[in-house]
């Protein structure tokens, strides 16, 4: 979760931004697509890791190095899940710092798509080359035969920015206490999560199987 966005906003935005990814993934059951073979390219120079007193296979952001050294923030190894997302760059490894500029042609999107893409983590993501749906907060997923049920397997060890664990309970809160709460969401869940993508359609059902597994049951098949 990014600075300036509280946990409730994150949960609300996660539900919205993940809806399209989950729907698109219906055509790709079984988890991540097999990686495409790529021509070998010269290895990019890695950014220097912050000195935390021990060797790490991950690079510490220079923006956080002082906080880690002061002991106010755990080292990067302790902040990452057991199996973190690793994005293969299309051209080169990203550099720390810099400025991002985004052109927004619709004022209604000031807290819409840009925030959903850059301000939150998604359950499932679109691959950098737009060729497939790939993992995000969920490291794998599968559908039943008639595409009325989806199982999401979350990454173990995910945390909020305050260090609190992130688990299936957060999804249950988002769905049952927010989206199904008429006082909070008078219109109910997004239409993407309803039968026939209709405002009057029945919403999906969300069930916690264990701390890192969620079952989504749809009112009708989503082929």
Order of alpha helices (4+ residues) and beta strands (2+ residues): alpha-alpha-alpha-alpha-beta-beta-beta-beta-alpha-beta-beta
